[in-house]
Amino acid sequence: MTTTPPTAPPAGRPAHAPDPGTPDRIAAAGAALARALQRITACALGPYQSAVIRIGFAATYLFFLLRELPHRHELYGPDSPWHWDLARRLTAGNDAFSVLLWSDSTLWFEAVYALTVLSAAALLLGWRTRTMSVLFMVGVLSVQNRSVFMGDGGDNVIHLMAIYLVLTRCAQVWSLDARRAARGAERGAAGLPPRRDVVGPVLWAVLGPVLLGATLMDGLGGTWWFPVLLWVLWLSAAAWWAAERYAPRGQQRALLDVLANLVHNATLVVIMVEVCLIYATAGWYKIQGSRWQDGTALFYPLKLDYFTPWPALSDVLASSGLMVMVLTYVTVIVQVAFPFTLFNRRIKNVLLVMMIGEHAGIALLLGLPFFSMAMIAADAVFLPTVFLVWLGGRAALGRQRLLGWLPRRSRSPEAGGPQQVPTARSAPEERGGTGEAPPHGSGGGHTLVG
């Protein structure tokens, strides 16, 4: 038996000397980690994606509340079959939160319903987004937890996204807050003093006593995290106001900006994971069903009167066995495959278009428009930034053409606004604000969201 002698180290190098390339690799890894930390702390990523999520979910719930306005008393109000006492007993057991259960007065119900509608409209426009996102969350949870057996699967998505939105900086673009911040930046560039924000602090000052009273009266539900979330939001708004007022360029202001960016970026990741879990679980459960396996699952809802707003169109589709089989299998394949295609941008975008088309078909064929709107808004977190920028440009151009017949007004910064309002992704917030305006730095959106 022969043995291989040990390999001798290269001449001039000790036997146990470290590889000379190791320090370079460690330095490269450290530099990459530093760049990643700089990226997630210096800016809020996905500004266009988060704006589309804000607009999509606010519009979905606003349209739902407006459509059910004639039937609001039967669905969630004093005339509901799910009586107020039954709702109280249920929330006492599952620790759910609903301000509608603070009183069984019809006037109180009307006030909460109207406040939810107004907060959804304000969030859609991006007016005082931080405050309105909190009021929108409270309204969504209150209305849905009042009658939990109403609605469809889209309610669960809106329920979760309403909570996530309060943690995002979703007003960086396409919002009235962004326009206000851009005007403030132009005033600063022109050497004019910044305008002090009064509305934002007043809104949070009014909400403070309400939150304190609800906490003392045990009206925030039985879970520990919801009161903690509300108090953290209120205290962070107070800290932001103090930093903007007394140290707008100090370290405290920079620290708050970094923390807000971290929370925003982490929440954006949670939203992406949530969407992937929705599709993955839906797809894998479909695989286990015999009707999905033999390709006939789509046929049955097309024959239910409850899910056929267009009976003639449903009959045409159901009469083609090949079309039913293809759509059934494509639905399963797209839902199962989507989470595994996120790191291939081209394939991800193709499947994303297919899923959006699928939800549009559900809205049309099965009569579930709000479920489809909620899912399309959730899918928007994966839309490419280039496409969203192009879409925003087309929308702005269409608005200009639509309003072209109006007389043009030249507005100077001293008069209260610029001639053209730029995108305020990097404009500083107005002094005295509470964090609704866009952060410092730019968030281009890349990797999964771009």
N, C-alpha and C positions, 0 to 999 in steps of 0.2 A: 504494500500500500504506500502510495506516495502522498506527501503533504505539500500544500502550496505555501511557500514562505510568505511571511507578511510583507505587504507592500511598504517599501521604504518611503518616508516623506520626501518631498522635493528638496533638492539641495538648498542649503541656506535657510531652512525653515524647521523649527523644532517639531518633534513628533506630536505634541499636544497643543500646538499653536492654533488659535481660532481661524476660521476661514476669513480672509481679508475682505470678502464681499459682504460679510454679515453686518457690519456697521452701516454700510450703504443701504442694505435692505431695511434695516431697522429705521434708518432716517427717512427712507421713502415711505414706509408704513406710517411713521409719525406725521409726516407732511400730509399724507392722504387723510389721516384722521383729523388733523387740524383743519384742513380744507372742508371736510364734512361738517365739523362742528361750527366753523365759520358760516357755512351755508345755512344750516338749520337755525342758527341764532341771529344772524344778521338780517334776515328777511322772512316774511311769511310766504311760503311757497304756494303755488297754485292760486294766484289771485283771481284769475278768470274762472277757474273751476269752482272755487268757493262762492263766487258771485252768482254763477249759474245755479248752484245748489240753493242759495238763499232765494233767488228769484223763483225758481221752480217750485219749491215747497211752500213758499208764501203764497204764490199764485194758486197752487193746488188747493190749499185749505181755504183761501179766500173764496174761490169759485164754489167750493163745496158748501161753505156757510151761506153764500148768497143763493145758491140753488135751493137749499133747504130752508130758506127764510120763511116761506109760508107754512112749513111743517115743523118749525123748530120746537114748538111747545109739545108736540106729540113725540118727537124724537128725544129731546134732552130736557124739556121743561116740565112744568107742573102737570101737564096732561099726559105725560109719558106712561105707557103700561108698566114700565119699570119704575115704580113709585119712588118718591124721595126717601121714604123709610127703608125700602129694600136696598136702595143705593147706599144708605148710611150703614146698614148691616153688612153689606158686602165690603165696603171700604174699611170697616172696622176689622174685618178678617184678613184682608190682603194688604193693609197699610197703604192704600192708594191715596193720591192727593187730588182734591177737587175743591175749588172755592165755591162751586155751586152747591156744595153740601154745608156751607156755613149757614145758609138760610133757605127756607122753602118759599120765600116770597117771590111772586111773579116779577116785581120790580127789580129784585136782585138778579134774577135770571136774565132779564132784558139788559141790564147794565153789563153783566159779564159777557153776554153774547155780543153786544155792540162793541165792547172793548176788544174782544178777540178779533172781530172783523176789522176794526181800525188798526190794531197792531199788525195784522197780516198785511193790510194795504201799505202801512208805513214801512214794514220790513221789505216788501216788494220794491218800493221806491228807494230804499236805503236811507231813510230819514231817521236820524238818531238810532243807528242800527243796534248799538249795544243795548240801549234801553228797550227798544222795540223787540229785540230777540228774546229778552227775558219775559216781557209781557206776552209775546207770542207763545213761548213755552208754557207759561202759566195758563193761558187760554186753551191751548191744545190739550194739555193734561186735564184741565178742569172739564171741558166738554166731553172728551172721550171717556174719562173715568166716571162721568155721571151716568152714562148708559153704555156699558162695555159691550153689549151684544148688538150694537148698531155698527154698520159699516162693513168693510171687507178687508182683505189683507193689506191694502194700502194704508189703513189706519195705523198698523204696527210700524210701518216704515216712517210715516209722518211723526209718530210718537217719539221714535228714537232720534230722528233727525232734528226735531225741535229742541231736544236736549243738547245735541252736538253743536247746533248753530251758535249757542250762547258762548261757546268756547273758541270760536273761529273769528278771524278778522276778515269777515266776508264783505266788507264795504270798501275794499281797496279800489275797486273799479266799478263802473256802472251803478253809481249810487249818488244820491244828493249829498251825502257826507263827503264823497270824493270831490264833488264839484265845489263844495264849500271850502274844503282844504286847499284846492287849487287856487281859488280866489284869495285865500289868505296868503298863500305862497307868493302870488303876484303882488299883493300889497307889500309884503316884506321886500321883494325885489325892487319895488318902486320907492323904498325908503319910508313907507307909511307905517304907523304903529298898528300892531295886530288888533283885530276886534275881539273883545272879550266875549266868550260864550256864556250866555246866561241861561238859555233853555235847558242845556244838558244838566248842569248842577241842580237846577230847580226840580227837574224830573226825578233825579235820584234823591234829593232832599225830601220830596213828597213820598217816595217809595220807602224811605227808611222807617218812619213811624208805622206804616202799614205792615212792614216786615216784622218790626218789633212786636206789634200787637198780635199778629198771627202766631208768632213764636210763643209768646206768653200764654195765649189761649189754646195752644196745642192744635192749631188749625192747619199745619203743614204736613199732615199725614204721619204715619207711624214709622217710616224709614228714616234712618239717621242721615243719609247722604243728601237728601233734598234740602233740608234746612241749612246744612253745611254749605252746599253749593250756592244757595241764595245769599248767604251771609258773605261768602268769599267774593262773590260778584259785587256785592254792595261795597265791601271794604276795599276791593281793588279799584272800584270807581272813585272812591274817596281818595285813595292814595294817588291815583292818576291825576285827579284834579289838583291835589296839593303840589305834586311834582311839576305839573304844567304851569301852575301859578307862581311858585316860589323858586323853582330851579328848572326852567325849561331846557337848559343845556347842561344840567348837572349829571352826576353819576347815578342818582336815584332815577332820573328819567330814562337813562340808558338801560338800567337794570330792568325797569318795568317793560321796556320795549323788548328786551331779550326774552323775558319770561313770557310775554304775550306771543312772541314768535314761536317759542318752544311749544306752548300749549296749542296754538293754531296748527302747527305742523304735526304734532302728535294726534290731534283730533282728525286731521285729514287722513292720516294713516288708518285710524280706527274706522272712518267712514269707508275707505277702500276695502278694508278687511270685512266690514259688515256686508257690503255689496257682494263680495266674493262668497261669503258664507250663505247668503240668501240663494244665490244661483247654485252653489255646490249642493246644498241640502235639497233644494227643489229638484235638481237633476238626478241625484242619487236616489231619492224617494221615487221618482218617476220610473227609474230603471227597475225597481222592485215590483212595479204594478204590471199585471198581466196584460191590461189593455194598452199600455205603453209599449210592451214588448211585441205585441202582434200588430201594432201600428194603427189601432182603431180608436185611441183615446179621444182624439179631437172630434170624432163623429158625435159623441153623446151630448156634450154641451151645446152643439149646434142644433140639436133637436129638442132642447128644453125651452119652453116658452119664456121663462124668466130671463134667459140669456140670449134671446133673439130679438133685438130691437129692429132688425131688418130681416124678416123671415124669408123673403125672396132671395136675398143674397146668401143667407145661411143655407138654404136649400140647394142653391147652385153649387156651393162649395162641398156640402155633404154628399151630393150626388156623384162626385168624382172620387172613387176609392183610391186611385193613385195619388191624387192631390192630398187627401186626408193622410195617407200613409207617409208621404214625403214630409209634410208639415209636422206630423207627430214625431218622426225620427229626428228631423232637423232641430226641433225644439229641445229634445233631450241632449243631442250632441252639443249644441251651442252652450247650454247651461252647464253641462259637466266640463266641457273643455275650456271655458272662458278663464277660470282662475289660473290655468296652467299656461296661458298665452300672454300674460301680462308683460313679460320681459322681451317679447317680440312685438315691436310696435306695429308692424304692418298687419300681422295676423290679429292682434288685439283690436285694431281699428276695424277690420273687416267683421269680426264677431260682434263688435259694439254696434255697428250699423245694423246687423241682423237682429240683435236683441231689441234695439229701438224700434225697428220695423215690426218685430213680434208684438211689442206692447201697443204699438199703434193699431195692429190688427185686433188685439184683444179689446181695445177701446171701441173699435168700429163694429166688430162682429158679436162680441159678448156683452156690450153695453156697460163696460166698467171703465169709464173715462178717468176717474180720479185715481184708481189703482194704477192705471197706465201712466198718468202724469207723474205720480209719486215715483214709480220705478224709473221712468225716463230721467227725472231730475236726479235720482241717485246715480244712474249710469253716467251722468254728466261729469262726475269726478274723474273719469278716465278719458274725457275728450281731449284731443290735442290742443295745445295752446295756440298753435298757428291757426287752426280752424276757428277757434273762438275769437281770436283777434280779427280775422277776416270777417266773421259773422257780425262782430260789433261794428266794424267799419261799414259793412253793407247796411246795417240798421241805422247808423248815423247818417249815411248818405240818403237813405230813404226818408228819414225825418226831415233832413234839410230840403229835399225836393217837395215834401208834403207841405212844409211851412214856408216854401219859397215865395208864396204870394203875399206873405205878411211884410209890412214895412220893416226894414232893418234899423236896429237901434245900436248906436255906438256907445258902449259903456266903458268908462274909464275905471281904474281901480278905486279912485276916490269916490266915484258915484256908486260903487257897490259891486262891480263885476267886470270881468274882462270882455273883450270883443269875442274871443274864442276861448272856450273852456278846455284846457288840455286834460289828458288822463292823469289823475293824481295818484299815481302809484308810489311816488317818492316825495310827495309834498308833506311838509311837517303839519302836525295837528295845530289847530287854533288854540291859543292860550286860554286856559280855563276850561278846557273840554274834559270829557270823561272817557276818552278812548274810542269813540266811534269812528274817527277819521283814520285815513290810511297811515300805516307805519312808515318810519324812515327806511330807506333802502328799497330795492326792487325785488319782486318775487316772480321770476320768469316762469317757473313751473317746468320741470323736466322729468326725466325717468318715467315713472308710471303715469303721472298726471300730464305729461307733455309729450 
